[in-house]
Amino acid sequence: MDALLALIDQNEIFNLTTLEHYWDGFVMTTQLVFLSLIIGLLVSVPLAIMRTSKNPLINYPVWVFTYVFRGTPLLIQLYLIYYGVTLIEGIQDSVFWVIFERAYYPCLIAFALNTAAYTTEIFRGAIETTSKGEIEAARAYGMSWSKCMKRIVLPSAFRRAIPAYTNEVIFMLHASAIASTVTIIDLTGAARDIYARFYAPFEAFLFVAAIYLCLTFSIIMLFKQLEKRLLGHLQPR
């Protein structure tokens, strides 16, 4: 009888309730990844410009930031922000506790800082490989440093950085699976819940793996179209 009930539960693994649970996990995953990428992108642009500075007082702090966040596992960073901050004396009585009392915001902070570090180095490399001829032409037109950076260097660097940044977006999507380790129900967390309920690891995790695969394919196609549009003038006629 128990075996029959277990078989029935196995067949009901994709009922309306479980699909809604997967949908909630999908929304949480896409929300976390999207917001962390947006925040990381906004932070990384000025940091990349600072990283190319010849002044060590400007360059070195950014180097330390990127070195630390690229040199340590994202899971450790998440644990330090989620668990470690709570041990700071007086933090629970401060206004900042509103941010750290839930797992969502520490997770978002960890993801955003991590992707900002990688994106900073991606853009830094793209900025430094800007053609000297383009910069000299801008200066010949009398452009200031800021105007040259805004109109010539950054647009050119963004176009060249697209392939590397595509990999960073995919990496962030896959790395977001660790959000479930701090009680957030993302796609991986939803699969764990379904597995715990129905004892069906293959069905639960293979279904989530297929969703990740579809998301990855969609990201690749989206950036392929963006790359084709922005770099179309370089394609052979």
MILUMTI-771332 format. One line per field, with one value per residue: residue in three letters; x, y, z of N, C-alpha, C in turn; chain. Coordinates in pm, 1 decimal, padded with zeros to 6 digits. Layout:
BEGIN
r = ala:...
n_xx = X:...
n_yy = Y:...
n_zz = Z:...
ca_xx = X:...
ca_yy = Y:...
ca_zz = Z:...
c_xx = X:...
c_yy = Y:...
c_zz = Z:...
c = A:...
This chain:
BEGIN
r = met:asp:ala:leu:leu:ala:leu:ile:asp:gln:asn:glu:ile:phe:asn:leu:thr:thr:leu:glu:his:tyr:trp:asp:gly:phe:val:met:thr:thr:gln:leu:val:phe:leu:ser:leu:ile:ile:gly:leu:leu:val:ser:val:pro:leu:ala:ile:met:arg:thr:ser:lys:asn:pro:leu:ile:asn:tyr:pro:val:trp:val:phe:thr:tyr:val:phe:arg:gly:thr:pro:leu:leu:ile:gln:leu:tyr:leu:ile:tyr:tyr:gly:val:thr:leu:ile:glu:gly:ile:gln:asp:ser:val:phe:trp:val:ile:phe:glu:arg:ala:tyr:tyr:pro:cys:leu:ile:ala:phe:ala:leu:asn:thr:ala:ala:tyr:thr:thr:glu:ile:phe:arg:gly:ala:ile:glu:thr:thr:ser:lys:gly:glu:ile:glu:ala:ala:arg:ala:tyr:gly:met:ser:trp:ser:lys:cys:met:lys:arg:ile:val:leu:pro:ser:ala:phe:arg:arg:ala:ile:pro:ala:tyr:thr:asn:glu:val:ile:phe:met:leu:his:ala:ser:ala:ile:ala:ser:thr:val:thr:ile:ile:asp:leu:thr:gly:ala:ala:arg:asp:ile:tyr:ala:arg:phe:tyr:ala:pro:phe:glu:ala:phe:leu:phe:val:ala:ala:ile:tyr:leu:cys:leu:thr:phe:ser:ile:ile:met:leu:phe:lys:gln:leu:glu:lys:arg:leu:leu:gly:his:leu:gln:pro:arg
n_xx = 00081.8:00189.4:00387.3:00229.9:00104.2:00327.7:00397.7:00182.0:00220.0:00458.9:00369.4:00223.3:00393.2:00417.3:00193.2:-00056.9:00003.3:00277.9:00387.0:00325.6:00490.2:00740.2:00722.1:00721.2:00980.3:01119.8:01055.0:01177.8:01449.3:01502.0:01450.5:01643.8:01883.0:01856.4:01836.1:02079.2:02262.6:02202.2:02261.2:02530.3:02635.5:02597.3:02762.5:03010.3:03097.9:03197.3:03397.8:03559.8:03663.6:03809.8:03987.8:04157.4:04308.7:04616.6:04692.8:04786.7:04641.1:04382.2:04354.8:04447.0:04269.9:04041.5:04151.0:04206.0:03944.4:03836.0:04015.2:03971.1:03696.7:03691.1:03867.1:03771.9:03529.3:03189.6:02993.9:03110.2:03129.8:02858.1:02779.1:02932.3:02819.3:02550.6:02541.4:02762.4:02739.2:02534.3:02654.6:02785.3:02828.0:02551.2:02420.8:02168.3:02006.2:02009.7:01921.9:01994.4:01932.5:01695.6:01760.7:01922.5:01783.0:01629.8:01683.2:01691.3:01796.2:02073.1:02161.7:02120.6:02299.8:02546.9:02554.6:02547.5:02784.3:02974.9:02937.3:02988.1:03261.1:03375.4:03270.1:03382.7:03653.7:03622.8:03526.4:03738.1:03951.2:03844.9:03834.7:04104.9:04200.4:04108.1:04133.5:04418.9:04420.7:04152.8:04126.1:04320.4:04214.4:03981.8:04091.8:04212.9:03994.8:03941.2:03817.0:03744.0:03878.6:03668.0:03455.4:03560.1:03580.8:03310.4:03190.0:03352.0:03538.7:03397.0:03152.2:03276.4:03420.5:03213.8:03090.1:03290.5:03309.0:03091.5:03087.3:03241.9:03099.3:02858.2:02920.3:02960.7:02701.7:02570.6:02718.9:02641.5:02371.8:02383.7:02528.5:02346.9:02208.9:02300.7:02159.0:01960.4:02080.5:02061.2:01803.2:01637.0:01383.7:01450.4:01486.0:01642.6:01600.9:01325.3:01325.6:01453.7:01261.4:01049.3:01174.1:01215.3:00954.4:00839.4:01031.8:01175.4:01434.6:01546.7:01338.5:01272.6:01516.1:01611.3:01409.4:01437.3:01697.5:01651.0:01505.2:01699.7:01870.7:01715.8:01691.7:01960.1:02012.2:01837.0:01953.6:02198.6:02111.6:01988.9:02204.6:02358.4:02207.6:02219.6:02493.9:02529.6:02388.1:02519.9:02779.7:02757.9:02862.4:03116.5:03103.8:03171.1:03084.0
n_yy = -00121.0:00122.2:00147.5:00179.6:00424.9:00586.3:00562.3:00690.5:00949.2:01006.4:01022.6:01251.4:01461.4:01678.3:01840.5:02105.9:02253.8:02202.6:02301.6:02571.4:02626.8:02588.1:02797.8:03024.1:02997.6:03035.0:03304.2:03429.6:03363.2:03485.5:03750.5:03806.4:03764.7:03948.5:04202.8:04206.4:04204.1:04448.2:04635.5:04567.4:04630.9:04910.0:04989.1:04895.8:05041.1:05313.3:05215.1:05068.2:05270.7:05408.8:05207.1:05208.2:05426.8:05608.4:05692.7:05566.0:05590.7:05599.9:05380.5:05151.2:05087.7:04995.6:04779.0:04613.0:04559.8:04417.9:04205.2:04071.7:03995.3:03846.1:03652.8:03493.3:03244.0:03276.1:03172.1:03183.4:03459.6:03523.4:03394.0:03539.5:03794.5:03743.2:03585.6:03682.2:03963.3:03988.0:03943.0:04170.3:04411.5:04581.0:04601.5:04488.2:04663.1:04886.5:05103.0:04967.7:04705.7:04638.3:04578.3:04352.3:04159.7:03987.2:03724.3:03794.5:04053.3:04055.8:03848.2:03960.8:04176.9:04040.3:03903.2:04122.9:04266.3:04073.0:04024.2:04281.7:04307.2:04125.7:04231.3:04482.8:04427.7:04318.1:04538.6:04711.9:04590.1:04612.4:04888.8:04957.8:04847.3:05005.5:05159.1:05354.0:05536.8:05623.4:05764.9:05964.8:06095.3:06199.6:06377.6:06548.1:06675.3:06837.7:06741.0:06707.0:06511.7:06382.9:06404.6:06265.2:06012.2:05958.5:05971.5:05832.5:05632.0:05468.3:05379.1:05231.1:05045.2:04907.8:04771.6:04590.8:04443.3:04278.8:03989.3:03876.8:03973.1:03844.6:03583.2:03635.5:03704.5:03459.4:03305.5:03430.5:03364.2:03083.4:03072.6:03175.9:02972.7:02913.4:03066.4:02930.7:02819.4:02992.8:02999.5:03107.5:03061.5:02977.9:02865.4:02630.6:02591.1:02540.1:02297.4:02137.6:02138.6:02003.4:01760.5:01677.8:01638.1:01451.0:01261.4:01236.0:01274.8:01282.5:01366.0:01619.1:01772.2:01744.5:01869.6:02135.0:02177.9:02175.4:02411.5:02603.0:02556.9:02643.4:02915.1:02992.1:02947.6:03138.1:03375.0:03366.8:03384.0:03636.2:03811.5:03752.7:03864.0:04129.5:04175.0:04136.3:04352.2:04579.4:04544.1:04523.3:04679.0:04589.8:04348.7:04138.0:04250.9
n_zz = 00000.0:00083.6:-00108.1:-00334.1:-00283.3:-00284.2:-00550.8:-00670.5:-00574.3:-00704.7:-00967.3:-00955.1:-00947.3:-01114.6:-01079.1:-01045.8:-00815.2:-00764.9:-01000.4:-00974.5:-00761.2:-00879.1:-01061.4:-00892.5:-00793.7:-01032.8:-01091.7:-00871.8:-00919.0:-01172.9:-01104.2:-00902.8:-01048.9:-01261.1:-01127.5:-00983.7:-01194.6:-01322.1:-01116.6:-01073.4:-01325.1:-01338.5:-01129.2:-01213.8:-01437.0:-01366.8:-01195.4:-01369.1:-01528.2:-01332.6:-01276.5:-01493.6:-01451.6:-01413.0:-01170.1:-00863.6:-00625.8:-00706.2:-00874.6:-00728.3:-00498.8:-00639.8:-00772.9:-00552.8:-00465.8:-00690.4:-00696.2:-00451.9:-00466.8:-00699.5:-00638.2:-00435.6:-00338.4:-00446.7:-00281.2:-00025.7:00002.4:00009.6:00247.3:00433.7:00413.9:00471.9:00713.8:00861.1:00895.6:01078.1:01319.3:01388.3:01632.8:01759.2:01516.3:01483.3:01612.8:01463.1:01182.8:00957.7:00988.0:00874.6:00616.6:00639.7:00780.0:00634.2:00393.2:00127.8:00051.0:00145.5:-00021.7:-00274.8:-00256.6:-00233.8:-00482.1:-00659.4:-00597.1:-00658.4:-00937.3:-01022.7:-00976.9:-01162.8:-01401.4:-01401.7:-01458.5:-01710.9:-01862.0:-01815.0:-01952.9:-02210.8:-02242.0:-02230.0:-02462.3:-02659.6:-02975.3:-03040.3:-03241.2:-03259.2:-03021.1:-03053.2:-03274.2:-03159.9:-02977.6:-03156.3:-03257.0:-03053.3:-02824.4:-02477.2:-02197.6:-02060.8:-02243.6:-02460.0:-02342.1:-02299.7:-02555.9:-02736.9:-02626.9:-02430.0:-02570.4:-02779.2:-02626.4:-02493.9:-02704.7:-02783.3:-02554.6:-02535.6:-02603.2:-02387.8:-02170.7:-02204.4:-02125.3:-01854.4:-01770.6:-01807.5:-01628.8:-01389.5:-01382.8:-01349.0:-01110.2:-00935.3:-00822.7:-00571.1:-00399.5:-00271.8:-00052.9:00155.5:00244.7:00048.3:-00186.8:-00479.3:-00820.9:-00785.6:-00512.6:-00516.6:-00656.0:-00467.1:-00263.9:-00390.6:-00438.3:-00171.2:-00096.0:-00275.5:-00313.6:-00553.5:-00713.4:-00975.8:-01152.4:-01040.8:-01037.3:-01298.7:-01441.1:-01352.8:-01442.4:-01716.9:-01740.0:-01667.4:-01881.1:-02099.0:-02032.1:-02047.2:-02319.8:-02426.8:-02334.9:-02470.4:-02739.3:-02731.4:-02678.3:-02897.6:-03104.7:-03022.8:-03040.9:-03316.1:-03410.5:-03301.9:-03386.3:-03654.3:-03859.0:-03888.1:-04008.5:-04293.2:-04619.5
ca_xx = 00000.0:00280.3:00453.0:00130.5:00088.6:00449.5:00390.1:00084.8:00285.8:00556.0:00299.1:00164.7:00500.6:00399.7:00057.1:-00068.1:00070.9:00423.7:00421.7:00323.7:00611.6:00849.1:00706.3:00769.1:01126.1:01165.6:01044.7:01282.2:01578.8:01516.5:01454.6:01774.5:01986.9:01838.0:01871.0:02222.8:02334.2:02182.0:02340.2:02671.5:02673.2:02605.5:02880.0:03134.5:03143.2:03294.2:03512.8:03648.2:03734.8:03909.0:04088.0:04252.7:04381.7:04758.6:04710.0:04768.1:04539.6:04253.0:04360.2:04474.0:04150.5:03955.8:04219.7:04184.0:03804.6:03818.9:04098.2:03906.4:03569.9:03715.6:03956.7:03705.6:03404.3:03067.7:02922.4:03172.2:03088.2:02718.4:02775.2:02987.2:02724.0:02423.6:02561.3:02865.2:02694.7:02447.3:02737.9:02838.5:02761.4:02459.8:02360.1:02026.4:01933.1:02028.1:01828.7:02040.9:01882.7:01585.0:01819.4:01989.4:01702.4:01581.8:01791.9:01686.9:01886.1:02213.3:02189.9:02130.7:02425.7:02658.0:02554.5:02579.4:02926.6:03054.5:02932.6:03052.1:03405.9:03408.3:03235.8:03483.1:03772.9:03585.1:03524.8:03873.7:04024.6:03790.8:03875.1:04248.7:04228.6:04053.0:04233.2:04482.3:04381.2:04024.2:04147.6:04393.5:04120.7:03894.0:04168.9:04235.6:03871.9:03932.7:03734.7:03803.5:03891.4:03535.7:03376.4:03620.4:03542.0:03166.3:03146.1:03439.9:03598.6:03298.9:03072.0:03360.4:03452.7:03092.9:03067.3:03389.3:03294.0:02968.5:03106.9:03286.8:02991.9:02759.5:02962.9:02938.6:02558.0:02540.7:02778.9:02558.8:02249.9:02414.3:02572.3:02232.4:02155.0:02341.5:02065.4:01880.2:02151.8:02026.3:01657.2:01561.6:01326.0:01469.4:01459.2:01706.5:01529.0:01198.1:01354.9:01481.8:01134.1:00976.5:01245.8:01188.3:00815.5:00802.4:01146.1:01198.7:01543.8:01569.1:01233.8:01279.0:01636.1:01620.2:01315.6:01501.1:01811.7:01597.2:01470.2:01826.7:01921.6:01637.3:01730.5:02094.2:01998.0:01772.8:02054.7:02295.6:02047.7:01967.0:02331.3:02400.8:02138.9:02274.9:02627.9:02515.7:02340.0:02619.1:02903.4:02722.1:02947.1:03244.1:03081.6:03203.8:02969.3
ca_yy = 00000.0:00237.7:00158.6:00232.1:00567.6:00652.7:00568.5:00794.3:01077.6:01026.6:01062.2:01383.1:01556.4:01796.6:01891.7:02251.9:02309.3:02198.4:02392.9:02705.8:02638.8:02609.9:02932.7:03117.7:02988.0:03097.2:03449.4:03471.4:03352.1:03590.7:03880.1:03821.9:03776.3:04073.5:04316.8:04204.2:04242.7:04591.7:04707.0:04542.3:04704.9:05052.2:05009.3:04856.9:05139.9:05405.5:05141.8:05033.9:05393.1:05429.2:05099.7:05242.6:05547.8:05593.2:05732.1:05447.1:05615.5:05571.6:05247.6:05041.2:05040.1:04918.5:04651.1:04531.8:04515.6:04313.2:04090.2:04000.2:03934.5:03744.7:03550.4:03413.4:03185.3:03353.5:03115.5:03239.1:03599.7:03524.0:03358.2:03649.4:03905.1:03702.0:03543.5:03758.0:04098.0:03981.1:03936.0:04302.8:04464.1:04692.0:04603.9:04453.3:04777.6:04999.5:05108.9:04876.6:04570.8:04615.1:04519.6:04223.6:04063.5:03888.5:03668.9:03844.8:04165.6:04010.8:03770.4:04056.1:04251.4:03951.0:03881.1:04247.9:04296.6:03973.9:04050.3:04411.8:04285.5:04064.0:04323.3:04589.4:04381.4:04303.1:04671.6:04766.8:04536.5:04668.5:05029.6:04967.4:04803.4:05101.0:05202.5:05483.0:05628.5:05682.6:05863.5:06077.3:06169.7:06275.5:06489.7:06641.6:06753.0:06924.6:06683.9:06690.5:06371.3:06329.0:06393.3:06154.6:05888.4:05938.9:05956.8:05746.9:05515.6:05377.9:05305.9:05133.2:04938.6:04828.5:04680.9:04482.6:04365.3:04199.2:03843.5:03842.9:04002.7:03737.8:03474.4:03677.6:03694.1:03317.0:03262.9:03480.4:03283.1:02953.2:03091.5:03213.2:02852.2:02905.7:03144.3:02837.2:02781.9:03087.6:02988.4:03167.3:02959.0:03004.5:02742.8:02516.7:02569.2:02475.8:02156.9:02068.3:02117.8:01897.1:01634.6:01638.2:01597.3:01335.0:01169.3:01214.2:01367.7:01295.4:01448.1:01755.7:01845.1:01747.6:01971.5:02264.5:02187.9:02212.1:02554.3:02675.8:02542.5:02733.0:03052.1:03014.1:02959.0:03266.5:03480.1:03360.1:03436.9:03779.8:03882.7:03734.5:03966.0:04259.5:04183.6:04152.3:04486.8:04680.2:04521.4:04492.4:04752.0:04518.1:04225.4:04149.0:04276.4
ca_zz = 00000.0:00089.0:-00238.4:-00428.8:-00254.1:-00330.1:-00696.5:-00704.3:-00549.5:-00811.3:-01089.1:-00935.7:-00920.4:-01198.0:-01067.8:-01047.8:-00697.8:-00783.1:-01109.4:-00917.3:-00679.2:-00975.3:-01117.9:-00791.1:-00795.3:-01157.6:-01074.7:-00778.2:-00985.4:-01274.5:-01035.8:-00839.7:-01151.0:-01335.2:-01043.7:-00953.8:-01316.1:-01342.5:-01015.7:-01102.4:-01445.5:-01304.0:-01042.8:-01280.6:-01536.6:-01306.4:-01141.5:-01481.1:-01564.4:-01225.9:-01286.3:-01600.2:-01413.9:-01381.4:-01030.2:-00779.0:-00523.5:-00770.0:-00934.8:-00635.7:-00425.4:-00729.9:-00793.0:-00432.3:-00470.0:-00791.9:-00658.1:-00342.4:-00507.3:-00802.4:-00583.2:-00332.6:-00388.8:-00425.4:-00166.4:00094.7:00009.3:00051.4:00389.2:00513.2:00416.9:00533.4:00852.0:00931.0:00931.6:01195.6:01439.7:01418.4:01751.7:01740.0:01382.4:01491.8:01667.0:01372.6:01070.1:00852.9:01012.6:00780.6:00496.9:00664.0:00854.6:00537.6:00311.1:-00009.5:00025.3:00150.2:-00141.8:-00384.7:-00238.1:-00267.6:-00626.7:-00729.0:-00577.5:-00731.0:-01081.9:-01045.6:-00982.7:-01291.5:-01509.8:-01399.7:-01530.5:-01852.6:-01922.6:-01807.7:-02067.0:-02334.4:-02248.8:-02256.7:-02599.4:-02756.0:-03073.6:-03013.2:-03348.2:-03224.6:-02914.2:-03111.3:-03358.5:-03070.7:-02925.2:-03266.2:-03269.0:-02936.1:-02718.2:-02345.6:-02157.0:-02027.0:-02366.2:-02535.7:-02275.1:-02315.6:-02694.3:-02817.9:-02560.8:-02369.5:-02670.6:-02847.3:-02530.9:-02470.3:-02818.8:-02779.6:-02430.6:-02538.3:-02588.3:-02252.4:-02076.1:-02219.4:-02037.2:-01716.5:-01744.5:-01793.3:-01502.5:-01280.2:-01381.1:-01289.6:-00971.8:-00852.5:-00758.8:-00430.7:-00317.0:-00193.6:00069.6:00262.3:00262.5:-00061.1:-00274.0:-00622.3:-00897.3:-00718.9:-00387.5:-00548.9:-00688.0:-00340.3:-00195.0:-00461.6:-00409.7:-00033.0:-00082.5:-00357.4:-00322.3:-00696.6:-00747.1:-01120.0:-01211.4:-00989.2:-01076.4:-01445.0:-01487.0:-01327.5:-01534.1:-01848.6:-01734.2:-01674.7:-02017.3:-02184.5:-01999.3:-02101.7:-02465.3:-02455.8:-02312.6:-02580.3:-02859.1:-02712.8:-02694.1:-03037.3:-03183.0:-02983.8:-03098.8:-03460.6:-03437.4:-03265.5:-03460.8:-03792.4:-03954.3:-03903.3:-04082.1:-04436.9:-04706.1
c_xx = 00085.5:00349.1:00357.7:00111.0:00210.5:00448.1:00293.0:00145.3:00385.9:00487.1:00239.9:00270.8:00486.7:00254.6:00059.7:00008.7:00222.0:00467.5:00418.8:00447.3:00733.4:00842.2:00755.0:00921.7:01185.8:01164.0:01153.6:01420.4:01600.0:01524.8:01590.7:01883.9:01977.4:01881.6:02020.2:02305.2:02321.6:02267.0:02489.2:02720.2:02690.0:02728.5:03009.4:03186.4:03237.5:03416.5:03611.3:03728.7:03843.4:04022.6:04192.6:04334.7:04528.2:04788.5:04686.0:04664.4:04399.1:04247.3:04365.0:04351.6:04055.9:04018.1:04198.1:04042.1:03785.9:03898.2:04028.5:03781.6:03585.4:03799.2:03895.6:03573.5:03283.9:02990.5:02977.7:03131.8:02944.3:02705.6:02825.1:02888.4:02596.1:02440.3:02655.9:02818.6:02609.1:02526.2:02801.3:02757.9:02674.9:02387.6:02209.9:01941.6:01940.8:01925.1:01867.6:01987.3:01765.3:01636.4:01864.8:01904.7:01642.3:01697.0:01800.4:01791.8:02033.8:02253.4:02207.9:02261.1:02544.7:02667.1:02599.0:02727.9:03015.1:03055.1:02994.3:03203.5:03447.1:03381.9:03334.0:03606.4:03744.1:03589.5:03662.4:03958.2:03977.4:03831.0:04021.2:04285.3:04162.8:04163.8:04286.8:04444.0:04249.1:04041.7:04220.0:04303.4:04026.1:03966.0:04194.9:04113.1:03850.9:03845.4:03813.1:03810.7:03753.8:03449.5:03429.1:03580.6:03395.4:03127.5:03227.8:03476.8:03492.8:03209.3:03152.1:03392.2:03332.0:03068.7:03164.4:03371.7:03174.6:02994.8:03148.7:03175.7:02878.7:02792.9:02939.8:02790.6:02518.5:02597.5:02692.4:02429.9:02275.5:02453.5:02456.4:02171.2:02193.7:02250.1:01982.2:01948.5:02121.9:01874.3:01575.0:01511.0:01338.3:01437.8:01518.1:01638.6:01394.7:01219.3:01384.0:01352.7:01054.8:01041.4:01215.0:01045.7:00785.3:00913.3:01174.5:01309.0:01561.6:01465.1:01248.1:01397.8:01656.5:01525.3:01375.2:01621.9:01765.7:01558.2:01596.3:01882.9:01846.9:01672.2:01866.8:02088.8:01936.1:01871.1:02154.5:02235.9:02026.9:02096.1:02389.7:02337.0:02192.4:02413.2:02621.4:02472.4:02448.7:02749.3:02876.6:02811.6:03082.0:03229.0:03117.7:03077.6:02957.7
c_yy = 00126.5:00259.0:00216.3:00382.2:00646.4:00667.7:00676.9:00933.1:01109.6:01076.7:01202.3:01491.6:01684.6:01845.4:02044.1:02315.6:02312.4:02291.3:02538.0:02730.2:02660.7:02751.4:03039.5:03116.3:03051.5:03249.6:03500.3:03467.6:03464.4:03728.5:03905.0:03844.4:03909.4:04194.2:04320.9:04244.5:04392.1:04672.5:04690.4:04618.9:04853.3:05081.9:04990.1:04961.5:05242.9:05335.7:05103.9:05154.7:05424.0:05328.0:05130.2:05366.7:05515.3:05629.6:05610.9:05466.0:05590.1:05427.1:05136.0:04997.1:04957.7:04782.1:04558.2:04476.0:04400.6:04188.0:04005.7:03927.1:03834.3:03629.9:03464.8:03359.6:03273.0:03302.6:03170.6:03385.2:03611.4:03493.0:03472.3:03765.3:03866.6:03667.3:03636.0:03894.3:04096.0:03977.7:04069.9:04363.9:04585.5:04693.4:04576.0:04565.9:04899.8:04994.6:05011.9:04735.0:04536.0:04546.7:04376.5:04122.6:03956.9:03842.9:03734.2:03952.2:04130.8:03930.3:03862.2:04135.9:04166.0:03929.0:04006.5:04281.7:04199.7:04001.0:04185.2:04395.5:04226.5:04159.2:04438.9:04549.1:04360.3:04438.1:04737.1:04719.1:04594.0:04814.5:05042.0:04924.1:04893.2:05152.0:05341.4:05586.2:05697.1:05792.1:05986.2:06161.7:06254.1:06397.0:06593.5:06729.3:06844.8:06872.1:06678.9:06542.3:06309.7:06310.3:06280.0:06020.4:05856.3:05905.3:05855.7:05618.4:05419.0:05308.8:05198.3:05015.2:04849.1:04729.0:04563.0:04391.6:04270.9:04048.2:03802.3:03867.5:03900.4:03620.3:03509.2:03668.4:03547.9:03263.0:03306.2:03401.2:03149.7:02966.4:03125.4:03092.5:02843.6:02988.9:03052.7:02795.5:02876.7:03107.2:03057.3:03056.1:03006.9:02876.0:02619.6:02486.1:02502.7:02327.8:02076.9:02040.9:02003.9:01761.1:01585.5:01586.6:01466.4:01230.9:01131.5:01308.4:01388.7:01387.7:01594.2:01832.2:01848.0:01853.1:02111.5:02283.5:02227.9:02359.5:02639.7:02671.8:02635.0:02879.1:03086.3:03032.5:03093.3:03382.0:03483.4:03420.0:03587.9:03857.8:03863.6:03840.4:04105.3:04280.1:04205.6:04294.6:04591.9:04666.8:04489.3:04560.0:04685.9:04389.4:04243.9:04164.5:04167.7
c_zz = 00000.0:-00044.9:-00342.4:-00409.2:-00302.1:-00481.4:-00741.8:-00685.8:-00657.9:-00937.6:-01078.1:-00913.5:-01000.9:-01195.4:-01058.0:-00932.1:-00715.6:-00895.3:-01062.7:-00831.4:-00769.0:-01033.5:-01020.2:-00784.3:-00918.9:-01146.6:-00981.9:-00842.8:-01085.4:-01210.3:-00973.1:-00943.2:-01223.2:-01252.0:-01012.2:-01075.0:-01342.8:-01244.4:-01043.0:-01223.0:-01415.5:-01217.9:-01120.1:-01378.3:-01474.7:-01247.8:-01252.1:-01526.8:-01460.7:-01235.8:-01393.1:-01566.7:-01382.9:-01236.1:-00939.8:-00669.0:-00576.4:-00817.5:-00830.7:-00555.8:-00512.6:-00757.3:-00674.2:-00431.9:-00568.6:-00756.2:-00551.5:-00391.6:-00621.3:-00748.0:-00475.9:-00387.2:-00355.3:-00304.7:-00035.4:00111.7:00058.5:00200.0:00477.2:00524.4:00491.7:00681.6:00928.6:00978.0:01057.3:01326.1:01474.9:01532.7:01716.8:01606.8:01390.0:01549.4:01576.2:01260.3:00959.4:00870.6:00921.9:00654.7:00521.9:00738.9:00764.2:00450.2:00173.8:-00034.7:00043.6:00027.3:-00262.6:-00376.5:-00278.3:-00418.1:-00701.6:-00716.2:-00655.9:-00880.5:-01114.9:-01057.5:-01117.2:-01408.0:-01516.5:-01479.1:-01679.4:-01923.2:-01918.8:-01923.9:-02198.6:-02351.5:-02288.9:-02398.3:-02704.3:-02847.7:-03039.2:-03119.3:-03318.8:-03119.5:-02969.1:-03201.4:-03273.7:-03013.7:-03032.9:-03290.0:-03148.5:-02824.4:-02588.0:-02309.9:-02131.0:-02150.9:-02454.1:-02475.8:-02301.5:-02458.4:-02774.4:-02744.6:-02509.2:-02471.6:-02744.0:-02755.9:-02505.2:-02583.4:-02814.2:-02658.1:-02433.7:-02525.5:-02447.9:-02150.8:-02086.8:-02128.5:-01891.0:-01679.5:-01723.8:-01662.5:-01384.9:-01267.9:-01312.2:-01142.4:-00879.1:-00781.7:-00611.7:-00340.7:-00227.7:-00064.6:00184.5:00267.2:00153.7:-00153.3:-00418.5:-00697.8:-00829.4:-00586.9:-00409.9:-00580.7:-00561.5:-00263.6:-00259.2:-00437.1:-00269.2:-00015.4:-00153.5:-00367.6:-00467.8:-00743.5:-00896.4:-01183.3:-01169.0:-01046.4:-01227.9:-01502.6:-01468.8:-01418.8:-01673.8:-01852.4:-01742.5:-01816.8:-02113.0:-02158.8:-02057.3:-02252.5:-02503.7:-02439.0:-02427.0:-02707.3:-02850.5:-02735.8:-02833.8:-03126.1:-03150.7:-03044.2:-03249.7:-03495.5:-03412.6:-03343.6:-03607.1:-03894.1:-03976.4:-03981.7:-04229.4:-04519.9:-04813.3
c = A:A:A:A:A:A:A:A:A:A:A:A:A:A:A:A:A:A:A:A:A:A:A:A:A:A:A:A:A:A:A:A:A:A:A:A:A:A:A:A:A:A:A:A:A:A:A:A:A:A:A:A:A:A:A:A:A:A:A:A:A:A:A:A:A:A:A:A:A:A:A:A:A:A:A:A:A:A:A:A:A:A:A:A:A:A:A:A:A:A:A:A:A:A:A:A:A:A:A:A:A:A:A:A:A:A:A:A:A:A:A:A:A:A:A:A:A:A:A:A:A:A:A:A:A:A:A:A:A:A:A:A:A:A:A:A:A:A:A:A:A:A:A:A:A:A:A:A:A:A:A:A:A:A:A:A:A:A:A:A:A:A:A:A:A:A:A:A:A:A:A:A:A:A:A:A:A:A:A:A:A:A:A:A:A:A:A:A:A:A:A:A:A:A:A:A:A:A:A:A:A:A:A:A:A:A:A:A:A:A:A:A:A:A:A:A:A:A:A:A:A:A:A:A:A:A:A:A:A:A:A:A:A:A:A:A:A
